[in-house]
Amino acid sequence: MLVSIVIPFYRSEAYIEQCIRSLFSQTYDEVEFIFVDDGGDDGSVAILKGLIEEYPDKKIKFIANDTNRGSAYSRQRGVDAATGEYVIQVDSDDFVHPEYVSRLAERAAETDADVVVCKFARFFSDEEVVSPDVEGEGNHVSTPSQALNDVISGRMHASLCNKLVRRSILEDNDIRFIEGLNMLDDKSVIFRVFYFAKSVSSVDETLYYYRKTNPQSISLSGVYKQLGSAIKCLQLVLDFFAEKKADDALREAINDFKIGVLGLALLYGDDEHISQTRAFAPKLSWRGIRKHPTLRSYYKFLLWCEMCHMPWLASLARRVLLRIKKKLR
């Protein structure tokens, strides 16, 4: 069974060698590697070419964008070039376990699942790998509907890097990355995959290692872009399910997503963002805010202020929180 691995990269010279070596050292042989150069001007391509010479037996496709088009466009070009029965994405600054592909492929063969999910761990720079069980990263999935609800609500991390997907699910249902949606591009695809999947399975092992930059170092402009992407992704979810039946669990998951985006807007957004997300948001209740599966306490406080119609308190809390975050960078 052939597995296609899509690796988009852009200015990744600091980390790409570790990523490629971990991929080229896989114990599973039936792999095609699809590298997509997104128009970077550093030494990433030279590093890649050198490693290809070191590993001449690998099946490799190389695609170069004419200019920088973003991760979503690059991921889609990789998927379009894939010929494997299954496809998976790998970020060029991460690395994988030597049996990353074999464990996932074995489970796919055993269960005939449309999607197979493994655990992944986060690590900061070159420090020790942190627990893989933070924020649902080790979720066990048993049904597509459970996975759909968990990924929309945020209980399951939306990354495609720990999810082996049957390629025909993408092709038969016209599931494509949306150019320009370069944050939450994974979520925009995987919720549709889980909707159409007939079966899912999981591997209870940590096989993927995700490099996490210090969250306090993320600039306000970066979070601002993430907020814009979150609003677009939420609109995609709402449009997708507008004419489809949703049970109570799915409706609750969508409401959790709405509340999460509103919380993000209340802290980082401008008046337009807040107005947009207010239009999406369900009627807020303290129970709904308190039981939200992923929101940190300061988001919940801002949402409580919103629920109680106390914009002056929300504004004060926002200024204090942003000042603290700025000092911690």
Legacy VTK file of the C-alpha trace (Angstrom):
# vtk DataFile Version 3.0
C-alpha trace
ASCII
DATASET POLYDATA
POINTS 329 float
0.000 0.000 0.000
1.557 3.250 -1.148
1.498 6.229 1.228
2.051 9.761 -0.061
3.696 12.232 2.321
3.297 15.912 1.434
5.982 18.240 2.837
5.492 21.933 1.998
8.386 24.167 3.006
9.227 27.849 3.088
12.414 29.251 4.616
12.947 26.088 6.645
16.721 25.723 6.441
17.137 25.698 10.242
15.019 22.560 10.701
14.423 20.854 7.372
17.392 18.484 7.572
16.119 16.910 10.797
12.669 16.591 9.241
13.904 14.977 6.022
16.271 12.566 7.740
13.452 11.359 9.984
11.276 10.797 6.907
13.977 9.091 4.850
14.704 6.775 7.809
11.214 5.275 7.882
10.949 1.524 8.316
8.085 1.462 5.803
9.234 1.293 2.179
6.121 2.017 0.121
6.277 5.797 0.420
6.388 8.647 -2.055
7.717 11.941 -0.719
6.244 15.082 -2.263
8.203 18.228 -1.454
6.605 21.574 -2.299
8.900 24.608 -2.301
6.759 27.654 -1.556
9.152 30.195 -3.019
11.580 30.593 -0.141
14.939 32.275 -0.758
17.067 30.441 1.817
19.103 27.231 1.669
16.240 24.766 2.102
16.320 23.497 -1.486
20.093 22.969 -1.389
19.743 20.961 1.842
16.976 18.876 0.289
19.008 18.152 -2.847
21.995 17.095 -0.764
19.898 14.666 1.257
18.280 13.227 -1.875
21.782 12.333 -3.061
22.414 10.624 0.277
19.228 8.557 -0.049
19.068 7.729 -3.793
16.540 4.910 -3.354
13.655 7.162 -2.266
10.646 7.895 -4.463
10.558 11.684 -4.585
8.525 14.348 -6.333
9.623 17.973 -6.196
7.241 20.857 -6.900
8.257 24.528 -6.907
5.749 27.348 -6.684
6.556 30.348 -8.876
6.156 32.618 -5.871
5.167 32.373 -2.226
1.530 31.206 -2.228
1.088 30.044 1.368
0.726 26.689 3.081
-2.827 25.925 1.918
-1.955 26.301 -1.766
1.246 24.280 -1.298
-0.501 21.483 0.575
-3.084 21.217 -2.194
-0.436 21.053 -4.910
1.124 18.179 -2.998
-2.166 16.327 -2.663
-2.885 16.844 -6.384
0.441 15.181 -7.205
-0.104 12.244 -4.835
-0.711 8.738 -6.136
-0.794 6.806 -2.850
-3.868 5.114 -1.473
-3.373 7.226 1.640
-1.919 10.695 2.116
-0.519 12.544 5.123
0.997 15.986 5.675
4.291 16.750 7.441
5.459 20.227 8.431
9.068 20.944 7.496
10.116 22.101 10.970
8.869 18.923 12.702
10.163 15.356 12.757
8.672 11.873 12.992
9.239 8.519 14.679
11.022 5.877 12.517
7.806 3.818 12.496
5.495 6.775 11.882
4.295 5.487 8.514
4.453 1.770 9.270
2.282 1.994 12.397
-0.334 4.120 10.659
-0.311 2.030 7.476
-0.527 -1.236 9.420
-3.574 0.005 11.296
-5.167 1.184 8.046
-4.605 -2.244 6.490
-5.947 -4.067 9.571
-9.111 -1.985 9.919
-9.690 -0.626 6.396
-10.225 2.748 8.088
-10.592 5.911 6.041
-8.606 7.858 8.648
-6.015 6.670 11.156
-4.942 9.002 13.972
-1.821 8.744 16.127
-0.601 10.671 19.167
1.819 13.526 18.766
4.036 15.423 21.165
5.001 19.071 21.265
8.486 20.321 21.917
10.054 23.740 22.198
13.162 24.349 20.091
15.635 21.567 20.937
14.304 20.963 24.432
12.818 17.765 25.776
9.621 16.560 24.132
6.611 17.458 26.263
3.648 15.287 27.140
1.686 14.007 24.131
-1.553 14.054 26.075
-2.033 17.821 26.309
-5.125 19.373 24.706
-6.476 16.144 23.245
-3.349 15.307 21.295
-3.679 11.669 22.297
-7.413 11.345 21.682
-8.713 7.869 20.984
-11.277 7.943 18.203
-13.833 5.235 17.614
-16.364 6.707 15.170
-16.292 9.407 12.487
-19.081 11.306 14.266
-17.101 11.402 17.516
-14.022 12.590 15.638
-16.074 15.214 13.774
-17.518 16.604 16.988
-14.148 16.587 18.750
-12.277 18.359 15.964
-14.924 21.069 15.544
-15.209 21.731 19.277
-11.432 21.739 19.718
-11.237 18.630 21.889
-9.138 17.000 19.168
-6.248 18.871 17.605
-7.052 19.500 13.940
-3.541 18.839 12.617
-3.339 16.683 9.499
0.198 15.644 10.398
-0.979 12.889 12.741
-3.844 11.727 10.521
-3.434 9.281 7.655
-6.295 9.941 5.211
-7.585 7.766 2.392
-6.950 9.885 -0.703
-10.244 8.937 -2.359
-12.140 10.654 0.502
-10.561 13.934 -0.600
-11.066 13.356 -4.315
-14.574 11.890 -4.276
-15.941 14.689 -2.109
-13.966 17.571 -3.639
-12.291 18.378 -0.335
-9.573 20.908 -1.094
-7.466 23.377 0.826
-8.613 26.956 0.429
-5.880 29.248 -0.868
-5.298 32.108 1.536
-6.593 30.212 4.564
-3.095 29.478 5.850
-4.012 29.240 9.524
-6.586 26.595 10.429
-6.114 25.163 6.951
-5.917 21.737 8.610
-9.229 22.238 10.402
-10.935 23.434 7.217
-10.094 20.087 5.596
-10.243 17.532 8.403
-13.785 18.284 9.577
-15.019 17.565 6.050
-12.926 14.392 5.919
-14.468 13.110 9.155
-17.954 13.968 7.883
-17.548 11.774 4.797
-15.400 9.044 6.389
-17.117 5.727 6.998
-14.597 4.497 9.556
-11.744 5.814 11.654
-9.118 4.185 13.821
-6.232 5.234 16.034
-2.753 4.184 17.087
-2.041 4.626 20.780
1.554 5.699 20.210
3.388 9.013 19.892
4.699 9.047 16.327
4.852 12.736 15.390
6.896 15.500 17.020
5.565 19.005 16.548
7.922 21.929 17.029
6.102 24.557 19.046
7.496 28.061 19.246
7.039 29.830 22.550
3.352 30.906 22.538
4.296 34.110 24.353
6.521 35.104 21.420
3.670 35.167 18.903
3.185 38.733 17.722
-0.143 40.506 17.937
-0.211 40.675 14.132
0.175 36.891 14.021
-2.770 36.368 16.351
-4.738 38.941 14.349
-4.214 36.841 11.203
-5.167 33.708 13.116
-8.394 35.378 14.200
-9.258 36.238 10.600
-8.637 32.621 9.604
-10.725 31.361 12.528
-13.671 33.478 11.393
-13.324 32.189 7.813
-13.087 28.596 9.014
-16.130 29.048 11.250
-18.078 30.439 8.295
-17.004 27.406 6.253
-18.319 25.092 8.973
-21.625 26.971 9.163
-22.060 26.995 5.386
-21.189 23.300 5.144
-23.774 22.245 7.719
-26.458 24.741 6.688
-28.358 22.103 4.698
-27.121 18.992 6.494
-28.676 17.292 9.477
-26.866 17.859 12.768
-27.587 15.973 15.983
-27.404 17.572 19.424
-23.749 16.633 19.927
-22.701 18.242 16.640
-24.712 21.387 17.335
-23.018 21.637 20.722
-19.596 21.201 19.106
-20.349 23.988 16.611
-21.470 26.228 19.471
-18.188 25.528 21.269
-16.354 26.611 18.107
-18.443 29.797 17.910
-17.772 30.629 21.560
-14.049 29.983 21.115
-13.823 32.340 18.144
-15.769 35.017 20.027
-13.354 34.713 22.953
-10.420 35.155 20.588
-12.070 38.219 19.063
-12.788 39.788 22.450
-9.105 39.635 23.353
-7.356 40.293 20.050
-9.937 41.580 17.587
-11.048 45.000 16.471
-14.650 46.244 16.450
-15.324 44.577 13.076
-14.070 41.183 14.276
-16.120 41.408 17.451
-19.233 42.419 15.520
-18.750 39.497 13.097
-18.325 36.925 15.835
-21.227 38.297 17.878
-23.440 37.618 14.869
-22.265 33.972 14.866
-22.273 33.362 18.609
-25.041 31.478 20.395
-26.752 32.976 23.423
-24.092 32.902 26.115
-24.638 31.199 29.443
-22.208 30.760 32.296
-22.652 26.983 32.063
-21.777 27.032 28.376
-18.730 29.220 28.986
-17.519 27.295 32.031
-17.717 23.860 30.401
-15.976 24.919 27.183
-13.399 22.194 26.461
-10.392 24.308 25.453
-10.694 27.962 26.486
-8.279 29.376 29.037
-9.669 31.146 32.080
-9.000 34.675 30.805
-11.059 34.018 27.668
-13.860 32.723 29.869
-13.698 35.907 31.947
-13.999 38.077 28.831
-16.949 35.983 27.663
-18.566 36.378 31.088
-18.196 40.170 30.724
-19.820 39.897 27.286
-22.668 37.810 28.680
-23.249 40.326 31.513
-23.130 43.310 29.113
-20.153 44.891 30.857
-17.999 46.211 27.991
-16.104 48.566 30.310
-14.849 45.633 32.399
-14.019 43.600 29.285
-12.085 46.580 27.879
-10.103 46.966 31.108
-9.346 43.233 31.275
-8.288 43.207 27.634
-5.802 46.066 28.168
-4.315 44.353 31.221
-4.041 40.960 29.488
-2.403 42.372 26.352
0.063 44.332 28.479
0.993 41.182 30.416
1.383 39.150 27.224
3.587 41.852 25.719
5.890 41.831 28.762
6.172 38.050 28.641
7.424 37.991 25.048
LINES 1 330
329 0 1 2 3 4 5 6 7 8 9 10 11 12 13 14 15 16 17 18 19 20 21 22 23 24 25 26 27 28 29 30 31 32 33 34 35 36 37 38 39 40 41 42 43 44 45 46 47 48 49 50 51 52 53 54 55 56 57 58 59 60 61 62 63 64 65 66 67 68 69 70 71 72 73 74 75 76 77 78 79 80 81 82 83 84 85 86 87 88 89 90 91 92 93 94 95 96 97 98 99 100 101 102 103 104 105 106 107 108 109 110 111 112 113 114 115 116 117 118 119 120 121 122 123 124 125 126 127 128 129 130 131 132 133 134 135 136 137 138 139 140 141 142 143 144 145 146 147 148 149 150 151 152 153 154 155 156 157 158 159 160 161 162 163 164 165 166 167 168 169 170 171 172 173 174 175 176 177 178 179 180 181 182 183 184 185 186 187 188 189 190 191 192 193 194 195 196 197 198 199 200 201 202 203 204 205 206 207 208 209 210 211 212 213 214 215 216 217 218 219 220 221 222 223 224 225 226 227 228 229 230 231 232 233 234 235 236 237 238 239 240 241 242 243 244 245 246 247 248 249 250 251 252 253 254 255 256 257 258 259 260 261 262 263 264 265 266 267 268 269 270 271 272 273 274 275 276 277 278 279 280 281 282 283 284 285 286 287 288 289 290 291 292 293 294 295 296 297 298 299 300 301 302 303 304 305 306 307 308 309 310 311 312 313 314 315 316 317 318 319 320 321 322 323 324 325 326 327 328
